[in-house]
């Protein structure tokens, strides 16, 4: 969405070697700073094969103001694929969705933060959330195992949950485009720098799985 308050950009890192395309999205919720800060760091990665695409921050107005939503009561991650309500949030969702169709990645990674334990009943901690494990079950197994044995070097093990909300990026691209997606939640119990490290550990392991690192 160029030259508007919602302007955000996709950064494309091409290896020049045939391979997979992976999309990393950070900052759908603007107040979850570790997601878009980690994604910003990934813009410097040069993949060995294929193409790495980074969208960060996806919700530019929210990230600038430190707010979750694009607009007061409109959650971008409940608005995909967009194109129906004709407000700013819906317009942004539709723009992102169309770009995903254009780039056709083999996997979408969506970076988020999980609320502190006790803040909300839906506390998730460090977790991986999927809509469908088809085509990524081996990857999920490796991530969970390595987070538990310490080789992933995260602050705490990750848990996997199956089930994503209607209108979320994860569910929409999985069900409508057939593109698997992983929502990475890092716990707000950790300090901000640790949250960024946890995100990066997961993403770099995924890139390794796809022979991109």
C-alpha positions as CSV (number, residue, x, y, z in Angstrom):
1,X,0.0,0.0,0.0
2,X,2.4,2.7,-1.3
3,X,2.2,6.3,-0.3
4,X,-0.5,5.8,2.4
5,X,-0.4,5.8,6.2
6,X,-0.6,1.9,5.9
7,X,2.4,1.7,3.7
8,X,4.4,-1.4,4.4
9,X,6.9,-3.3,2.3
10,X,8.0,-6.8,1.4
11,X,11.8,-7.2,1.5
12,X,13.0,-9.9,-0.9
13,X,16.3,-11.7,-0.5
14,X,17.1,-13.9,-3.4
15,X,19.9,-16.4,-3.4
16,X,20.1,-16.8,-7.2
17,X,19.9,-20.6,-6.6
18,X,16.7,-22.5,-7.3
19,X,14.8,-23.4,-4.2
20,X,11.9,-22.7,-1.9
21,X,10.3,-19.3,-1.1
22,X,9.5,-18.6,2.5
23,X,7.6,-15.6,3.8
24,X,8.2,-14.2,7.4
25,X,5.6,-11.8,8.7
26,X,6.3,-9.6,11.8
27,X,4.2,-7.0,13.5
28,X,0.6,-7.9,12.5
29,X,0.0,-6.8,16.1
30,X,1.9,-3.5,16.4
31,X,2.4,-3.8,20.2
32,X,4.1,-7.2,19.9
33,X,7.5,-5.6,19.3
34,X,9.7,-8.7,19.3
35,X,7.9,-10.1,16.2
36,X,8.7,-7.1,13.9
37,X,12.1,-6.5,15.5
38,X,13.1,-10.1,14.8
39,X,11.7,-9.9,11.3
40,X,13.7,-6.7,10.7
41,X,16.9,-8.5,11.5
42,X,16.0,-11.2,9.0
43,X,16.1,-8.6,6.2
44,X,19.9,-8.9,6.3
45,X,19.9,-12.7,5.7
46,X,21.2,-14.0,2.4
47,X,19.7,-17.4,1.8
48,X,21.9,-20.2,0.3
49,X,19.0,-21.4,-1.9
50,X,15.6,-20.1,-2.8
51,X,14.1,-16.8,-1.7
52,X,13.4,-15.3,1.7
53,X,10.7,-12.6,1.9
54,X,10.1,-10.5,5.0
55,X,7.0,-8.3,5.7
56,X,7.8,-6.1,8.7
57,X,6.1,-4.4,10.3
58,X,2.9,-5.7,8.7
59,X,0.9,-3.2,10.8
60,X,2.9,-0.1,10.3
61,X,0.5,2.3,12.1
62,X,0.2,0.0,15.1
63,X,4.0,-0.5,15.4
64,X,4.6,3.3,15.3
65,X,2.1,3.9,18.1
66,X,2.8,0.7,20.1
67,X,-0.8,-0.4,19.6
68,X,-2.2,-3.9,18.7
69,X,-4.6,-2.9,16.0
70,X,-4.6,-0.8,12.9
71,X,-7.8,0.9,14.0
72,X,-9.2,1.0,17.5
73,X,-11.4,-2.1,17.4
74,X,-10.2,-3.8,14.3
75,X,-7.8,-6.7,14.7
76,X,-5.8,-7.2,11.5
77,X,-5.3,-10.9,12.4
78,X,-9.1,-11.4,12.3
79,X,-9.5,-9.6,9.0
80,X,-8.0,-11.8,6.3
81,X,-8.5,-12.2,3.4
82,X,-9.9,-8.7,3.5
83,X,-11.8,-7.0,0.7
84,X,-15.2,-6.9,2.4
85,X,-15.7,-4.1,4.9
86,X,-13.8,-1.5,3.0
87,X,-12.1,0.1,6.1
88,X,-8.4,0.6,6.6
89,X,-7.8,-2.7,8.4
90,X,-9.7,-4.7,5.7
91,X,-7.8,-2.8,3.0
92,X,-4.5,-3.7,4.5
93,X,-5.5,-7.4,5.0
94,X,-6.5,-7.6,1.3
95,X,-3.2,-6.0,0.2
96,X,-1.1,-8.5,2.2
97,X,-3.2,-11.4,1.0
98,X,-2.9,-10.5,-2.7
99,X,0.9,-10.3,-2.3
100,X,1.0,-13.7,-0.7
101,X,-0.9,-15.1,-3.8
102,X,1.7,-13.3,-6.0
103,X,4.7,-14.7,-4.2
104,X,3.3,-18.2,-3.6
105,X,5.6,-19.2,-0.7
106,X,5.9,-22.8,0.5
107,X,5.5,-21.6,4.1
108,X,4.3,-18.6,5.9
109,X,5.8,-17.8,9.4
110,X,3.9,-15.3,11.5
111,X,5.7,-13.9,14.5
112,X,3.7,-13.0,17.6
113,X,4.0,-12.6,21.4
114,X,1.9,-14.6,24.0
115,X,0.5,-12.7,27.0
116,X,2.0,-13.2,30.4
117,X,0.7,-16.0,32.5
118,X,-2.2,-14.7,34.6
119,X,-2.8,-11.8,32.3
120,X,-5.2,-13.8,30.2
121,X,-6.8,-17.2,30.4
122,X,-5.5,-18.1,26.9
123,X,-1.8,-18.0,28.0
124,X,0.2,-19.9,25.4
125,X,3.8,-19.4,26.4
126,X,6.4,-20.4,23.8
127,X,4.3,-22.1,21.2
128,X,3.9,-23.0,17.6
129,X,0.3,-22.8,16.2
130,X,-0.9,-24.5,13.1
131,X,-4.1,-24.9,11.2
132,X,-3.0,-28.2,9.5
133,X,0.2,-30.1,9.8
134,X,0.2,-31.5,6.3
135,X,3.5,-31.1,4.6
136,X,5.1,-29.6,7.8
137,X,4.8,-32.4,10.3
138,X,8.5,-33.3,10.1
139,X,9.5,-29.7,10.6
140,X,7.2,-29.3,13.6
141,X,8.6,-32.4,15.2
142,X,12.1,-31.2,14.8
143,X,11.3,-27.8,16.3
144,X,9.6,-29.3,19.3
145,X,12.3,-31.9,19.9
146,X,15.2,-29.5,19.6
147,X,13.4,-26.9,21.8
148,X,13.1,-29.6,24.5
149,X,16.6,-31.0,24.3
150,X,18.2,-27.5,24.3
151,X,19.8,-27.6,20.9
152,X,17.4,-24.9,19.6
153,X,18.7,-22.7,22.4
154,X,15.4,-21.1,23.3
155,X,14.5,-19.8,26.8
156,X,12.0,-22.6,27.3
157,X,10.6,-25.5,25.3
158,X,7.9,-24.9,22.7
159,X,4.5,-26.5,22.6
160,X,2.4,-27.0,19.5
161,X,-1.3,-26.1,19.2
162,X,-3.6,-27.0,16.4
163,X,-6.4,-24.5,15.7
164,X,-6.4,-20.9,14.5
165,X,-9.0,-18.2,14.6
166,X,-11.2,-17.4,11.7
167,X,-9.8,-14.4,9.8
168,X,-6.2,-15.0,11.0
169,X,-3.4,-15.0,8.5
170,X,-2.5,-18.6,9.4
171,X,-5.9,-20.1,8.9
172,X,-6.7,-18.0,5.8
173,X,-3.6,-18.9,3.8
174,X,-3.8,-22.6,4.9
175,X,-7.4,-23.1,4.0
176,X,-7.9,-20.8,1.0
177,X,-4.4,-21.0,-0.7
178,X,-3.2,-24.4,0.6
179,X,0.0,-22.8,2.0
180,X,1.1,-24.2,5.3
181,X,1.6,-21.6,8.0
182,X,3.2,-21.5,11.5
183,X,2.4,-18.9,14.0
184,X,5.3,-18.5,16.4
185,X,4.3,-17.2,19.8
186,X,7.0,-16.2,22.3
187,X,6.3,-15.6,25.9
188,X,6.1,-12.1,27.3
189,X,7.4,-13.7,30.5
190,X,10.8,-13.3,28.9
191,X,12.7,-10.0,28.5
192,X,12.4,-8.3,25.0
193,X,15.8,-9.3,23.8
194,X,15.1,-13.0,24.7
195,X,11.9,-12.9,22.8
196,X,13.7,-11.7,19.7
197,X,16.3,-14.5,20.2
198,X,13.5,-17.1,20.5
199,X,11.9,-15.9,17.3
200,X,15.2,-15.9,15.4
201,X,16.1,-19.4,16.7
202,X,12.9,-20.8,15.3
203,X,13.1,-19.0,12.0
204,X,16.8,-19.9,11.4
205,X,16.0,-23.6,12.2
206,X,13.2,-23.5,9.6
207,X,15.5,-22.0,7.0
208,X,18.0,-24.8,7.7
209,X,15.2,-27.4,7.3
210,X,14.5,-26.0,3.8
211,X,18.3,-25.9,3.0
212,X,18.2,-22.2,2.9
213,X,20.9,-21.9,5.6
